[in-house]
């Protein structure tokens, strides 16, 4: 309850600032925190990593938000959120409720997907189902296929955005898409 009140206060402060909010969402270990760090290294005033990123279940338990300024001058707030998982027990959903609310109140959601996993399409659907259950507008979702550096070939010509939070591959395409959506 205390966290919910604190987050509500932060949300109201962000609304008053007039800045749009972009939240990174996705299955656990998809690379959300790594992408958050990459974006901060490129476009945050510190030019430094801001969160720990490890291949570990629930590495991110709380939302971290930083102001991002793109090359063309667009400012927005970027939030790193807790990872989703299939069939998460209801008591854990309740525990993460205020964290997940951060995601659904965002102006834009980036669904970060580990494309190197065989069942990545299933995980896209799991995340979309969770977002829908929470009341999120799925029209605000950009799906990003992360860890593309691990693929032998990246399909050409599609609308998908292939990125690598590790190498920076596809980052400019993602930033262009974010700027266009905002």
Residue, then its C-alpha position, 0 to 999 in steps of 0.5 A: x500500500x505504501x508503494x502504491x501511494x508513492x508510485x501514485x505520487x510519482x505518476x502525478x508528478x510525471x503528468x504535471x511535467x508533461x513528459x510522455x512515458x515509455x515503459x519496457x515490458x516483456x517476459x523475464x530475461x528478455x533484456x529489458x534492463x539491458x535495453x534500458x541501460x543502452x538507451x541511458x548510455x546513449x540518451x540520458x544525461x549521465x551517459x551511464x548504465x542505470x540498473x543491474x542487468x543479469x540473466x536471473x529471474x526477477x532481477x528487476x523488482x521495482x520500476x526505475x525511470x529516467x529521462x531520455x533526450x533523443x537526438x532530435x530533441x524529443x524528451x520522454x521518461x523511460x521505465x524499466x519494469x518487472x518481467x512477466x512470466x506465464x502462469x504467475x501465481x495470483x498472490x505474486x500478481x497482487x504483489x507486483x500490481x503497483x509495479x505493473x500499473x506503471x506499465x499500463x499507464x504509460x503512453x507507449x509500451x515496448x514489449x522486449x522479446x528474446x528472439x533467440x528462444x525457440x518459443x518467443x512467439x508464445x512469450x509475445x502472446x503471454x505478455x499481450x495477455x497479461x497487458x490486456x488483463x491489466x487493461x492496457x491498450x495494445x495499440x500502444x505496444x511496439x514489439x521489439x525482437x531483442x538478442x538479434x545478435x544471436x541469430x544466424x540470419x535476420x529476416x529482411x523486409x518485415x515490419x519487425x524491429x530486430x535489436x541487440x541491447x548488447x551490441x546496439x544493433x537496430x537501436x536507431x530504428x527503435x528510436x525512430x519508431x519511438x519518436x514517431x509514436x510519441 
